[in-house]
Amino acid sequence: MGIAAFIARRILFDKDRQDRLSRPILSIAIAGIVIGMAVMLLTIGITLGFQREIRTKVIGASGHLRITSLNQTDPKETPRIPIDQSFYPWLDTVPGVAHIQVHATYPGIIETAEEIQGVVVKGIGSDYDTTFLHDHLVAGTLLSSLAEGLPNEVLLSRYLCDRLHVDLQDTITIYLVKGHEDIRPRRFMVRGIFRTGIEQVDQQQVLVHIGHIQRFAQWGLKAELLLDEAGPGQLTVEGLAFGGQGLYHYEWPGTRLSGKGPHSLDLRAPYDTTFSLVVSDAGHTIPDTAWIRLSSSSLNASSSPLTLDQLTITRGGSGGSHRYYCGGFEVFLDRYEDIETMDARIYEEYLDLGLRSISVKDAYPELFAWLELLDTNVVVVIVLMVIVAIINMTSGLLILILERTRMIGVLKAMGASDGMIRRVFLWDAAVILGTGIILGDLLGLGLALVQQRTGWVKLSLETYYVEAVPVALEWWPILLLNVGTLVICLVALVLPSGLVSRISPARSIRFD
């Protein structure tokens, strides 16, 4: 142990110091450091907790990245893009990507017997990660599987349920808005109720199966065959098309037929013919196919005219190409910190022309700007607490130096240098600071752990997006805070410790 450290230890642990003035001053300084450290630690933990909790909620509702069409101009409505993309569904095998899923959004209006509310209808597919919804479901269940068709079910937020005066199993009407003159109603049963605390989700968004939006928006083509009897032994077949971009093109594979029709057919027994129709359009929509088989079971003589009632008619087809389209893709990453890097990489390496990627930070700029502003609050609190600690320690150190004026004079008379004596008091300051920092850590960590376990400090979910104050404890900010506080305070105390150089040995030995 060096001489400076030995003398510093004797000063601090001198049993004859009970009546000295420095004792209560140093106790106050330590108490100030303890409170300051606890405040700084809680500030960092609560800020990190807020940022993490809110980011998790927003990302859980929409993903880290969204891949949409370049033609999207309305954030509430996603234009169609083919599901068959070069990056889907294998993009989640790229390092850094956790999951990818299809989605679609469309503006809508909910009508009940008493209320009406504008909403954004979000369609989700079978690949949707339900973890987020499971965590925030407050009543009911999630949407049914599509194994038995397309159920008319909807998930509503608690906010919308209260506003519209509906509950589980109630039936509501959702009008999907395609244009000023094209508003179509759909009846849905409330399957589940969720509550996220995110205003943009709870007050605007409802969830349905994506098939409802695919069909309503008529993103794909639907081919149909129309039969009509023109007389005995005469039948007409006509091609019909729905959806898509218009300007339809009709093909009849294996026949000489062309165009929409109607085309005349000569029915003579026996009869067994299958017609296929392939419909495409000028917008390069994925084609759809329909077919019909006409067969007769009549035992009449050959070439006997048939009527439509004497035919067995079997219909089939691909069911429409709307299911091959979606409004976009939601991409989830392994780490939030990689969002900008992965956004640029996915856009440059994997997206085709006509597609773009949007990060969640760009989709919710006001929310993430607020989260970044919290970092400024942390810096302000830490700076203020460190300044308070420096002032407390400066006062205590000056009192300690003045109290030991005679000792300083004796040391100088014995040949001790000013630098060595300054190190004595800086050692004392370091011990006092270390004690306050450790006790402050214990106090701050204790309060933080209690809040983590019990959530006893509550908040308004509508205002702060969380129901209780969230606390996130990470070792590296705590370590950096401790080391930084100790170093900054000691450096700041170098100047007041220079008081020892002004003490004269001859005068200080007579000092009383």
Steps between C-alpha positions, in 0.01 A plus 500: 500500500641842404555777753217713349252211518612412857451856627167529316380181669599630844316827436174331402502232768643704787292414807569844649300676221157468661484862598660642193304731268581296190304195621146636442616682186637180348188307605289754314729472197471121499121522534489739204710263291281204597181682399660634182626157393162341570325771297744462209472121501120510510493763228708282269302185586160663453604668175636175357187322619270755335691489174515121492137445599354749254728390216400139567132588479528703181722242332276215614205670332669576168849346480841665480465549123211510255537409136232671290432625150659821377151605394375527859389857571250442780644345821159345569479316168758260360499444122525142384831322446548132410572268789733303275819700551863403470549564876185334634476292712871420535612852607498383863804284419708816449715571809332771705145429375272315742167478313308626197121503457241634256247766586259747340319812620188674375294793630167406649205616708350306791128541556301380798146571612622803694836615366714536189882507493763530229772234521786338313422137420815289515501159337735233636591165348574152623868588542422777751704483822234504773741554791426871523123451489517222760684732738244781461176304466270594788191297405394234252731314263695564184355460151408147396713304258414497132460122487122531462469799271515872569325579832345844548687579821668815625732602783422838657686709757350565841483870409284433192281253686427755771443776249269291282329325796573150372642189667607146416274308263322819392452556128611824339491635145826613341475706184811465287560819306634454147390836366253782553228293335620150590439424868411139569376357831631183664360341814754384761481336840728634775734209572749665735589827671854635535661798670850617407510855635624631164256768388554442127411131548226502762304792359526415131584139424280190477622157391336258256615220276686638200265314266222753569715785371629297207147429384355842568784688331473261201875487474478183294286378211197274528392305193146365457311316223140597422275244327173585328261292292429652158255227393473121452848369441649850525706638789712811547805529723642837601811596693471737795777673690506694826765700686845581376579812301239465222549457120459124527641244261323162463669178388332166439778236500441201271218665304456738210307743718637849554382806684239536767211357300226395522596200288240265356519125565311223323368243749446154361486180702723347612692808628807528724713812470713711732562870441781692670529875522815694588447868581777759507500879487700800386642556848700176493287358779560133575254312272210292628356182356147362499371183337168331445417146394180428308394137472177324414369180651222479239444165325336668202617421152816656375478860386181555699468867604557563871368760738687659788297295749630179346864590565711423803697817575821494708682827575845571634794734483789650691265711713642839411852639502433753779662264753833542323518869600559686824550860609858451614734312730594561862857410587619433855869524585707339772623836632349846496847653474540345152190664357673760283766259373248227417261752342770608254618145438155355432411787269821475300543122483156341508226736381389511137405814312174649621556407866637699791575438866387727784646474851276526804688819593379661175147366546469646852735803495332693783512203737864421439595869517344506848698190600823661383413814694504291818876459454536875537312486829739233624802713415350801681427298815846342505674835451299660783562211738875498425517876560324452835746224590796721408368788713439270797842341472672836453342630819594187690854499366560866591370440851721193530809698385434789735441258784839339435697825458743416781559151361575650159748740656677218685520289183646793306751566781605135474560542125175380350423655162178676409425225246526226762272688742247562222497127428415438866181703477416368150522149644255606769271647236519180295402287800210731586385506137532123470294448814227732375500342154471145635221592742326693222522196274346281769217748555432555131522131405277406793228743395536393135466129585195566714338687211591222257349231722188681623432792263376700798549837328211518251454720193216594269511260205334753269763765578824303545424185294578278803304415814796504741839671501730266303857451621779341295826423678815448292844458649697716256308831559524442877874431479556801276295719734701390806842537343411827329361656817806401703751623243322831426458584868863420582625710208277786616645469854857546382453878498363543857764257629756757388418690818768297678772682299399829662538377853823624662670251739605772744152646531308173480690337788375783724149471347226422751 
